[in-house]
């Protein structure tokens, strides 16, 4: 299974065009988008779905109400949903972020994250597509960790195969949390993305600039 994954494009039209060109010149089975598509524009969200009609996506913390209403009506929107994939794998989506200092539209308390996220069906064959990283993993900004403690706890308890996350523009990389591979996606507004190949539950990651 080959996946093109990106996050945090934030209305950047040139980055979107470059991603589409890269997608068209390669062979991918899926496109996964980890939130913060737009800060204000329904039309940009429409462009995303026009260019990647079979993508799966979760909302970030910045999508406003009008964009959320548009996305919720689409099959691509998998916040708090599970989708069965090929190779006996499944995809579970969870967007939003924990509380930020910026009062963005889509924020949950840690308690609400644990309740909502924890009731989803997640297993060792799950690819998690989330927006906010787990606490302590690619989440340090100005010396402070801003990831979610509840997301970290759920990953430790349910042990999914792989986690894809965005939110913190300053970081990219991969690491392990127990048996789970954490993949921190770069900010697509900088024209960066991730190629992910999963074969026999082995996950390979390549970071690309488009």
C-alpha positions in Angstrom: 0.0 0.0 0.0 1.4 3.4 -1.0 0.1 6.5 0.6 0.7 10.2 0.0 0.1 12.0 3.3 0.2 15.7 4.1 -1.0 18.1 6.8 -1.3 21.8 7.5 -1.5 23.3 4.0 -3.4 26.3 5.3 -4.8 27.7 2.0 -1.5 27.6 0.2 -2.6 27.4 -3.5 0.9 26.8 -5.0 1.6 24.0 -2.5 -1.7 22.4 -3.5 -0.8 22.6 -7.2 2.6 21.1 -6.5 1.1 18.2 -4.5 -1.4 17.4 -7.2 1.4 17.3 -9.8 3.5 15.0 -7.6 0.5 12.8 -7.0 -0.2 12.6 -10.8 3.4 11.6 -11.6 3.4 8.7 -9.0 1.2 5.8 -8.1 -0.5 6.0 -4.8 -3.3 3.9 -3.4 -4.5 6.6 -1.0 -4.2 10.2 0.0 -4.4 11.0 3.7 -4.7 14.6 4.9 -4.1 15.3 8.6 -6.0 18.6 9.1 -5.6 22.4 8.9 -6.6 22.5 5.3 -7.8 26.1 5.5 -8.2 28.9 8.0 -11.3 30.4 6.3 -12.0 29.1 2.8 -14.7 26.7 1.8 -13.6 27.1 -1.8 -10.1 25.9 -0.9 -11.6 22.8 0.8 -13.6 22.3 -2.4 -10.3 22.5 -4.4 -8.7 19.8 -2.2 -11.5 17.4 -2.8 -11.6 18.2 -6.5 -7.9 17.4 -6.8 -7.9 14.4 -4.5 -11.5 13.0 -4.8 -10.7 9.7 -3.0 -8.7 11.2 -0.2 -9.5 10.7 3.5 -9.1 13.6 5.9 -9.6 14.8 9.4 -10.1 18.4 10.5 -7.4 20.4 12.2 -8.0 22.9 14.9 -8.3 25.8 12.4 -11.1 24.8 10.1 -14.0 27.3 10.7 -17.7 26.3 11.1 -18.6 26.8 7.4 -15.7 24.5 6.3 -16.6 21.9 8.9 -20.2 21.9 7.7 -19.0 21.4 4.1 -16.6 18.6 5.0 -19.0 16.7 7.2 -21.2 16.1 4.2 -18.4 14.4 2.3 -17.4 10.7 2.4 -13.8 11.8 2.7 -14.4 13.1 6.2 -13.4 10.4 8.7 -13.2 12.3 12.0 -14.3 9.7 14.6 -14.9 7.1 11.9 -13.2 3.9 10.8 -12.7 2.7 7.2 -11.6 -0.7 6.1 -8.6 -0.7 3.7 -6.8 -3.3 1.7 -4.2 -5.7 3.2 -6.5 -6.3 6.2 -5.7 -2.8 7.5 -8.1 -0.1 8.6 -8.0 3.7 9.0 -9.3 5.5 12.0 -9.6 9.3 12.0 -9.6 11.8 14.8 -9.1 15.5 14.2 -9.1 18.7 16.3 -6.4 19.5 18.9 -6.1 19.9 22.6 -6.6 23.3 24.0 -4.3 26.0 22.5 -3.6 29.6 23.6 -5.1 30.8 20.4 -8.8 29.9 20.9 -9.0 28.2 17.5 -12.4 26.8 16.4 -11.8 23.1 16.9 -10.3 22.3 20.3 -11.2 19.6 22.9 -10.2 19.3 26.5 -8.0 16.4 27.4 -11.0 14.7 29.1 -13.1 15.1 25.9 -10.3 13.7 23.7 -9.9 10.7 25.9 -13.7 10.0 25.9 -14.3 10.6 22.2 -11.1 9.0 20.9 -11.2 6.1 23.4 -14.5 4.8 22.2 -13.2 4.3 18.6 -12.4 0.8 17.4 -8.6 0.8 17.2 -6.5 -2.3 16.9 -3.1 -3.5 15.8 -4.2 -3.3 12.2 -5.1 0.4 12.5 -3.6 3.4 10.8 -4.5 6.4 12.9 -4.9 9.6 11.0 -5.0 12.4 13.6 -4.2 16.1 13.7 -2.6 16.6 17.1 0.6 14.6 18.0 0.8 12.7 21.3 2.5 14.5 24.1 6.2 14.4 24.0 6.5 13.4 20.3 7.4 16.1 17.8 5.5 18.6 19.8 8.0 21.0 21.3 7.5 24.7 20.7 9.6 27.3 22.5 10.7 24.7 25.0 7.2 23.5 25.8 5.4 20.3 24.8 2.0 21.0 23.3 0.9 17.5 22.3 -2.0 15.7 23.8 -1.6 13.5 26.9 -4.8 11.7 26.1 -3.8 10.8 22.6 -0.6 9.4 24.0 -2.5 7.4 26.5 -4.9 6.0 23.9 -2.0 4.9 21.7 -0.3 3.2 24.6 -3.6 1.4 25.5 -4.7 0.4 22.0 -1.4 -0.1 20.2 -2.3 0.8 16.6 0.1 -0.1 13.8 0.9 3.5 12.7 0.0 7.0 13.6 0.1 10.0 11.2 -0.1 13.4 12.8 0.5 17.1 12.0 -0.3 20.3 13.8 3.2 21.4 14.9 4.8 22.9 11.9 8.3 23.0 13.3 8.8 19.2 13.3 8.9 16.1 11.1 10.2 12.6 11.7 9.4 9.1 12.8 9.8 7.3 16.0 8.3 4.4 18.0 5.8 4.5 20.9 5.8 1.0 22.1 5.1 -1.1 19.0 3.4 1.9 17.2 5.3 3.9 14.6 4.6 7.6 15.0 4.9 9.6 11.7 5.0 13.3 12.1 4.0 14.9 8.8 5.7 18.1 7.7 3.7 21.3 7.0 2.4 21.1 3.5 2.3 24.9 3.2 6.1 24.6 2.9 5.5 22.2 0.0 6.5 19.1 2.0 4.7 15.8 2.2 5.3 12.2 3.0 5.4 9.0 1.0 4.4 6.0 3.1 4.6 2.4 2.0 3.1 -0.4 4.2 4.0 -3.9 3.3 3.2 -6.9 5.5 2.7 -4.4 8.4 6.1 -2.9 7.9 5.9 0.9 7.4 8.5 2.8 5.3 8.5 6.6 5.2 10.1 9.0 2.8 9.8 12.8 3.2 9.6 14.7 0.0 9.6 18.4 -1.2 7.2 18.9 -4.1 
